[in-house]
Amino acid sequence: MSRVCDICNKGFLTVTNISHKHSGSWAKKAPKTKRKSYPNLRMLKVMPDNSSNLMKIKVCMRCYRTIRGKSIKLN
């Protein structure tokens, strides 16, 4: 299952967790570990123009708010 928005193709970002432990010496920098940050996706039911079937698409919240703000009827 892909974690990508079907409208804007927003996917994951690679971010770092920084551990700020206060034990031991600070001779080395604070250790950093990489992780993935995924977008906030929501499933929408959409009916295409020339079809009577409902499709499910994944939409990020930025696109969802844009669609709802312009009051575009999707289903």
C-alpha positions in Angstrom: 0.0 0.0 0.0 1.6 3.2 -1.1 1.6 6.2 1.2 1.4 8.8 -1.6 -1.3 11.4 -2.4 -3.0 10.6 -5.7 -3.5 14.3 -6.5 -0.2 16.0 -5.7 2.1 13.0 -5.4 3.2 14.0 -1.9 5.2 11.2 -0.3 7.5 10.6 2.6 10.2 12.9 3.9 13.5 11.7 5.5 13.9 13.4 8.8 16.3 12.9 11.8 15.6 12.1 15.4 18.2 13.8 17.6 18.9 12.2 21.0 19.8 14.8 23.6 20.9 12.6 26.4 22.7 14.3 29.2 24.9 11.3 30.3 28.5 10.9 29.4 30.8 13.4 27.7 29.7 15.7 25.0 33.0 15.1 23.0 30.9 13.8 20.2 27.8 15.5 18.6 24.4 14.4 19.7 23.6 11.1 17.9 21.1 11.4 15.0 19.0 8.6 13.5 17.1 8.8 10.2 13.4 8.0 10.0 10.6 8.6 7.6 7.8 11.0 8.1 4.6 10.2 6.1 1.9 12.5 4.9 -1.5 12.6 6.6 -3.7 10.8 4.0 -7.4 10.3 3.9 -9.5 8.0 1.6 -12.1 9.8 -0.6 -14.7 8.3 -2.8 -14.7 10.0 -6.2 -17.1 9.5 -9.1 -15.4 10.4 -12.4 -17.3 12.5 -14.9 -18.2 9.8 -17.5 -18.6 6.9 -15.2 -21.1 5.5 -12.7 -18.5 3.7 -10.6 -17.1 5.1 -7.4 -13.3 5.2 -7.1 -11.3 5.4 -3.9 -8.3 7.8 -3.9 -5.8 8.8 -1.2 -5.6 12.5 -0.6 -3.3 14.4 1.7 -5.0 16.9 4.0 -3.7 19.9 2.0 -5.5 18.7 -1.1 -8.5 17.7 1.0 -8.9 21.2 2.5 -8.5 22.7 -1.0 -11.2 20.5 -2.4 -13.6 21.1 0.5 -12.8 24.9 0.5 -13.8 25.2 -3.1 -16.8 23.0 -2.5 -16.1 20.7 -5.4 -18.6 17.9 -5.3 -16.7 14.6 -5.5 -19.4 12.0 -4.6 
